[in-house]
C-alpha cells in the first residue's frame, strides 16, 4: 500500500539516521521466556554494547535461521567486523 502523503512529508522532515549499524545482532525468542537469551541480553545491556535484536518465533523458526544456526536454538549472535561476520550460538560460548 502507498504511504499517505502526510506521512511521506513527515518522513522527509526527519533527520537522517547517522547511527552506524551495530556490530552485534542478537537473535532471541519472541516471548522473552528463554533464560539463556535473557543472560546474553542482560550482558549486552550491562556492558552498554550497541546491538540489533531479531526475534525468532520458536514455534515457527524461519528457514534462514535454521540455515544459519545448526542447532536451531536461541540465543545466537552475529558479530560483524572488518567486512566479515561470525555467528556464535550457545549462551556459554557467546559470553566470555
C-alpha positions as a Markdown table, in Angstrom:
| # | Residue | x | y | z |
|---|---|---|---|---|
| 1 | Unk | 0.0 | 0.0 | 0.0 |
| 2 | Unk | 1.0 | 3.5 | -0.7 |
| 3 | Unk | 2.2 | 5.7 | 2.2 |
| 4 | Unk | -0.2 | 8.5 | 2.9 |
| 5 | Unk | 1.2 | 11.9 | 1.6 |
| 6 | Unk | 1.3 | 13.4 | 5.1 |
| 7 | Unk | 3.5 | 10.5 | 6.4 |
| 8 | Unk | 5.8 | 10.8 | 3.4 |
| 9 | Unk | 6.2 | 14.5 | 4.1 |
| 10 | Unk | 6.9 | 13.9 | 7.7 |
| 11 | Unk | 9.5 | 11.3 | 6.9 |
| 12 | Unk | 11.3 | 13.8 | 4.7 |
| 13 | Unk | 11.5 | 16.3 | 7.5 |
| 14 | Unk | 13.0 | 13.9 | 10.0 |
| 15 | Unk | 16.8 | 13.9 | 10.3 |
| 16 | Unk | 18.6 | 11.1 | 8.5 |
| 17 | Unk | 19.9 | 8.5 | 10.9 |
| 18 | Unk | 23.6 | 8.8 | 11.2 |
| 19 | Unk | 23.9 | 6.0 | 13.7 |
| 20 | Unk | 26.1 | 3.2 | 12.4 |
| 21 | Unk | 24.7 | -0.3 | 12.2 |
| 22 | Unk | 25.6 | -2.1 | 15.5 |
| 23 | Unk | 28.3 | -4.7 | 15.0 |
| 24 | Unk | 26.2 | -7.3 | 17.0 |
| 25 | Unk | 22.9 | -8.8 | 16.2 |
| 26 | Unk | 21.2 | -10.8 | 19.0 |
| 27 | Unk | 18.7 | -13.5 | 17.8 |
| 28 | Unk | 16.3 | -14.3 | 20.7 |
| 29 | Unk | 12.9 | -15.7 | 21.4 |
| 30 | Unk | 9.8 | -13.6 | 20.8 |
| 31 | Unk | 8.3 | -14.2 | 24.2 |
| 32 | Unk | 11.2 | -13.3 | 26.4 |
| 33 | Unk | 10.9 | -16.7 | 28.3 |
| 34 | Unk | 14.3 | -18.1 | 27.4 |
| 35 | Unk | 16.7 | -17.7 | 30.4 |
| 36 | Unk | 19.7 | -18.2 | 28.1 |
| 37 | Unk | 18.6 | -15.3 | 25.8 |
| 38 | Unk | 18.0 | -13.1 | 28.9 |
| 39 | Unk | 21.5 | -13.9 | 30.1 |
| 40 | Unk | 23.0 | -12.7 | 26.8 |
| 41 | Unk | 20.7 | -9.7 | 26.6 |
| 42 | Unk | 21.5 | -8.7 | 30.2 |
| 43 | Unk | 25.2 | -8.7 | 29.5 |
| 44 | Unk | 24.9 | -6.6 | 26.3 |
| 45 | Unk | 22.8 | -4.1 | 28.2 |
| 46 | Unk | 25.1 | -4.1 | 31.3 |
| 47 | Unk | 28.2 | -3.6 | 29.1 |
| 48 | Unk | 26.5 | -0.9 | 27.1 |
| 49 | Unk | 27.2 | -2.6 | 23.8 |
| 50 | Unk | 25.1 | -1.4 | 20.9 |
| 51 | Unk | 23.2 | -4.3 | 19.2 |
| 52 | Unk | 20.3 | -5.1 | 17.0 |
| 53 | Unk | 17.7 | -7.5 | 18.2 |
| 54 | Unk | 15.9 | -10.0 | 15.9 |
| 55 | Unk | 13.1 | -12.0 | 17.4 |
| 56 | Unk | 12.7 | -15.7 | 16.4 |
| 57 | Unk | 9.4 | -17.4 | 16.7 |
| 58 | Unk | 10.3 | -20.7 | 18.4 |
| 59 | Unk | 7.2 | -22.5 | 17.1 |
| 60 | Unk | 7.9 | -21.5 | 13.5 |
| 61 | Unk | 11.6 | -20.7 | 13.0 |
| 62 | Unk | 12.4 | -19.2 | 9.7 |
| 63 | Unk | 14.4 | -21.3 | 7.3 |
| 64 | Unk | 17.2 | -18.7 | 7.1 |
| 65 | Unk | 17.7 | -19.0 | 10.8 |
| 66 | Unk | 17.8 | -22.8 | 10.7 |
| 67 | Unk | 20.4 | -22.5 | 7.9 |
| 68 | Unk | 22.5 | -20.0 | 9.9 |
| 69 | Unk | 22.4 | -21.8 | 13.3 |
| 70 | Unk | 23.0 | -25.6 | 13.1 |
| 71 | Unk | 21.3 | -26.3 | 16.4 |
| 72 | Unk | 18.4 | -24.1 | 15.5 |
| 73 | Unk | 18.3 | -22.9 | 19.2 |
| 74 | Unk | 18.3 | -19.4 | 20.6 |
| 75 | Unk | 20.2 | -17.3 | 21.5 |
| 76 | Unk | 22.7 | -16.7 | 18.8 |
| 77 | Unk | 24.7 | -13.6 | 17.9 |
| 78 | Unk | 26.1 | -12.4 | 14.7 |
| 79 | Unk | 29.3 | -10.3 | 15.2 |
| 80 | Unk | 30.4 | -8.2 | 12.2 |
| 81 | Unk | 34.0 | -6.9 | 11.9 |
| 82 | Unk | 36.0 | -5.8 | 9.0 |
| 83 | Unk | 33.6 | -6.9 | 6.3 |
| 84 | Unk | 33.2 | -10.4 | 7.8 |
| 85 | Unk | 30.6 | -11.9 | 10.1 |
| 86 | Unk | 30.7 | -14.7 | 12.6 |
| 87 | Unk | 27.7 | -16.4 | 14.1 |
| 88 | Unk | 28.0 | -17.8 | 17.6 |
| 89 | Unk | 25.4 | -19.8 | 19.4 |
| 90 | Unk | 25.0 | -21.2 | 22.9 |
| 91 | Unk | 25.0 | -18.6 | 25.7 |
| 92 | Unk | 28.0 | -20.1 | 27.5 |
| 93 | Unk | 30.1 | -19.7 | 24.3 |
| 94 | Unk | 28.7 | -16.2 | 23.5 |
| 95 | Unk | 29.6 | -14.9 | 26.9 |
| 96 | Unk | 33.3 | -14.8 | 27.9 |
